[in-house]
Amino acid sequence: MALAFAGAAVVALASVTTASTASAAASLPCDIYGAAGTACVAAHSTTRALYGTYNGPLYQVQRASDGAKTNIGLLAAGGYANAAAQDSFCAGTTCLITVIYDQSPRHNDLTIEGPGGAGDQDTGVPADALPVTAGGHQVYGASFSGRMGYRDNTTTGVAKNGQPEGMYMITSGTHVNGACCFDYGNAETNNQDTGNGHMDALNFGTECWFQPCYGAGPWVQADLENGLFQSSAGGSQNTANTGVTAPFVTALLKNNGQNFFALKDGNAQSGGLRTTYSGPEPTRAGYAPMHQEGAIVLGTGGDNSNGSIGSFFEGVMTAGLPTDAADNAVQANVVSVGYGGPTGSTGTLNPGSEISVRATTACCTGDYLRHQNDNAVISPVSSTLDKNDATWIVRKGLADASCVSFESRNYPGDFLRHFDFQVHRQPMDGSAAFRADATFCPVAGKNGQGTSFRSYNYSGKYLRHYDNTVYIADTSGAHAWDAAGSYNDDVSWVIAQPWAP
């Protein structure tokens, strides 16, 4: 059992009354920006190539068992990550991502960030914390859980001292917090706060630095140092900008370094971009012109403020101010990737299969295991949201590959995990405690139907629904959910076709 966690989601049971695989376009984001006269000076991704001809490494992993490292590349030039190579290299142990390579000719590679003015030494992200489908392939994003970050303080080609630039990243609206600062972009070269205008980075989270902020976020903001800006005044001037909570989000910032910046957001799975601000630089002193220093940061603030959580799948930075037409073409390409699309497998306990999990107790045979308000519950499902909440992706057990873990379909990187015997939905943080709590070993259903799921680290306890909430339980325990009545039925589950498409 884990010692503590924040922001867990309750899991429950529910009843219901359903995707094609997209492939990347031939012209990828850096091809698009390059053709528009704003070449990429940084192109980072753990999921795919960002140039149509790129065929180098995407990232490097290091395994815990012996400290060995290997690079994870592509299945084909211009294609998607070879996640199977990571799975093979990290089998039987855990891995961290130690380098995220720059695909641009600048080679502005990101390595694990060192200490700074507001944060101690960071660590790398766990390599398997964010499994996701992209282009119909199973790949891994980068899931940041605080005190994790990457940086390059010795870049080439990145904007400095008021030069124009643009940047975007693909992140997630389901894995955020209000701590400083989940950033990607231009930062100081010494890990210190060196003053207003010395950063020009995308920020995504729920921290409202300047009032007003509308809605609850998370918002795409500009971290220009000593402020997260939604407009020249600081706070939002757009009452419609209440944030974007989609599982996959396009966040975009561009800045001419002199008298103009713009912010855009969009759903990375569908549709176009929305401009939430376009206008003058901040009116406070130091921002017009800008004073960028040209380092690149990912996951923290410029002074290594590292309390934030977030998700990163891909991002680029350009030399020069991109056109709106290029931004729109990049968004269309991102949508074509099909982030979070169907895995191509359903209805089994094989890794990668999408499933729903039905109760077998006589009272509840139309109810399904779902998450609701961060907890695991059982309840009827009918709306699109309910169907998504009741759909899970089977993953190899995070603590034991012979068992299974269950990733939420609509909260990428969140898994079923027990804490104090109750089952929740929570982002995977890479810890040994989380891995054990989120691993369940299938056995024949105790009532003769379906499957029962034994807790990996409490081997006498099984996944049980009780009073519409889900626990790990056994009949020798002292809690109400350990009651002997209907126990064998309550711990037996039928693996069904997924409710969500």
HUGI-V396438 format. One record per backbone hydrogen bond with DSSP energy under -1.0 kcal/mol. CO is the residue of the C=O (numbers start at 1). NH is the residue of the N-H. E is the energy in kcal/mol with one decimal. If there is no record, write none. Layout:
# HUGI-V396438
co:nh:e
CO:NH:E
CO:NH:E
This chain:
# HUGI-V396438
co:nh:e
9:425:-4.4
10:372:-3.6
10:375:-2.9
11:376:-1.5
11:470:-1.0
12:370:-9.0
12:378:-2.1
14:368:-1.6
15:381:-5.0
28:31:-1.0
28:32:-2.3
29:33:-2.6
30:34:-1.9
31:35:-2.3
32:36:-1.1
33:38:-2.5
34:37:-1.7
39:319:-2.5
42:317:-2.2
43:103:-2.8
44:315:-2.3
47:81:-2.5
50:30:-2.5
51:54:-1.0
54:78:-2.9
58:101:-1.9
59:72:-3.6
60:98:-2.3
60:99:-1.1
61:70:-2.1
62:96:-2.2
63:67:-1.5
68:63:-2.3
70:61:-2.7
72:58:-3.1
72:59:-1.4
73:82:-2.5
76:79:-2.1
79:49:-2.9
80:75:-2.8
81:83:-1.6
82:85:-1.1
83:87:-2.6
84:88:-2.4
85:89:-2.3
86:90:-2.6
90:93:-2.0
94:64:-3.0
95:127:-2.6
96:62:-2.3
99:60:-2.5
100:110:-2.7
104:107:-1.5
107:109:-1.7
110:100:-2.5
111:151:-2.7
113:122:-2.0
119:116:-3.3
123:149:-1.3
125:97:-2.7
126:129:-1.3
130:141:-3.0
132:139:-3.1
133:340:-2.4
134:137:-2.1
137:134:-2.5
139:132:-2.5
142:312:-2.2
144:310:-1.9
147:123:-1.8
149:113:-2.3
150:298:-2.3
151:111:-1.9
152:296:-2.2
160:163:-1.1
164:320:-2.0
165:255:-2.7
166:318:-2.7
167:253:-2.5
168:316:-1.6
169:251:-2.7
170:313:-2.3
171:249:-2.6
177:206:-2.3
180:307:-2.3
181:183:-1.4
182:204:-1.9
183:299:-2.9
184:202:-2.6
185:297:-2.3
186:200:-2.3
187:295:-2.2
191:117:-2.5
195:198:-1.7
197:291:-2.8
200:186:-2.0
201:223:-3.2
202:184:-1.8
203:221:-2.7
205:219:-2.4
212:236:-3.3
218:244:-2.3
219:205:-1.2
221:203:-2.6
222:224:-1.1
222:229:-2.9
223:201:-2.0
224:197:-1.9
227:224:-1.4
229:222:-2.4
232:283:-2.1
234:230:-3.0
238:241:-1.8
240:242:-1.7
242:217:-1.8
246:173:-2.6
248:268:-2.1
249:171:-2.5
250:266:-1.4
251:169:-2.2
252:264:-2.4
253:167:-2.3
254:262:-2.7
255:165:-2.3
257:290:-2.8
260:256:-2.3
261:279:-2.2
262:254:-2.1
263:276:-1.9
263:277:-1.4
264:252:-2.3
265:274:-3.2
266:250:-2.8
274:265:-2.2
277:263:-2.4
279:261:-2.4
284:287:-1.1
292:161:-2.6
295:187:-2.0
296:152:-2.1
297:185:-1.9
298:150:-2.3
301:304:-1.9
303:118:-2.8
305:301:-1.8
306:147:-3.3
310:144:-3.3
312:142:-2.8
313:46:-1.4
314:170:-2.8
315:44:-2.9
316:168:-1.7
317:41:-2.7
317:42:-1.3
323:327:-2.2
324:328:-2.6
325:329:-2.1
326:330:-2.4
327:331:-2.4
328:332:-2.1
329:333:-1.9
330:334:-2.7
331:335:-2.6
332:336:-1.7
334:337:-1.2
335:338:-1.1
337:135:-3.2
338:341:-2.1
345:354:-2.6
350:353:-2.2
353:394:-3.1
354:347:-2.4
355:392:-2.8
356:496:-3.2
357:369:-2.8
358:494:-2.5
361:364:-2.1
364:367:-2.4
367:359:-2.3
368:14:-3.2
368:379:-1.3
370:12:-7.7
370:377:-2.9
372:375:-1.9
374:10:-9.1
374:425:-1.8
375:11:-9.9
375:372:-2.5
376:12:-2.5
376:470:-2.0
377:370:-2.7
379:368:-1.3
383:387:-2.6
384:388:-2.2
385:389:-2.7
386:390:-1.5
388:391:-1.6
389:371:-1.0
391:409:-1.9
392:355:-2.9
393:407:-2.7
394:352:-3.9
395:405:-2.5
400:403:-2.1
403:397:-2.0
404:440:-3.0
405:395:-2.9
406:416:-2.1
407:393:-2.9
411:414:-2.5
413:428:-2.4
414:408:-3.0
415:426:-2.1
417:424:-3.2
419:422:-1.7
421:472:-2.3
422:419:-3.2
423:11:-1.5
423:376:-2.4
424:417:-2.7
425:9:-3.1
426:415:-2.7
431:435:-2.4
432:436:-2.2
433:437:-2.6
434:438:-2.1
436:439:-1.4
437:418:-1.4
439:456:-2.2
440:404:-3.0
441:454:-2.7
443:452:-2.5
445:448:-1.9
450:445:-2.1
451:493:-2.6
452:443:-2.7
453:463:-2.4
454:441:-3.1
458:461:-2.5
461:455:-3.0
462:473:-2.3
464:471:-3.1
466:469:-1.5
468:378:-1.4
469:466:-3.4
470:423:-2.6
471:464:-3.3
473:462:-2.6
474:477:-1.3
479:482:-1.9
480:483:-1.6
484:487:-1.9
486:490:-2.8
487:491:-1.8
489:492:-1.4
490:465:-1.2
493:451:-3.2
494:358:-2.9
496:356:-1.8
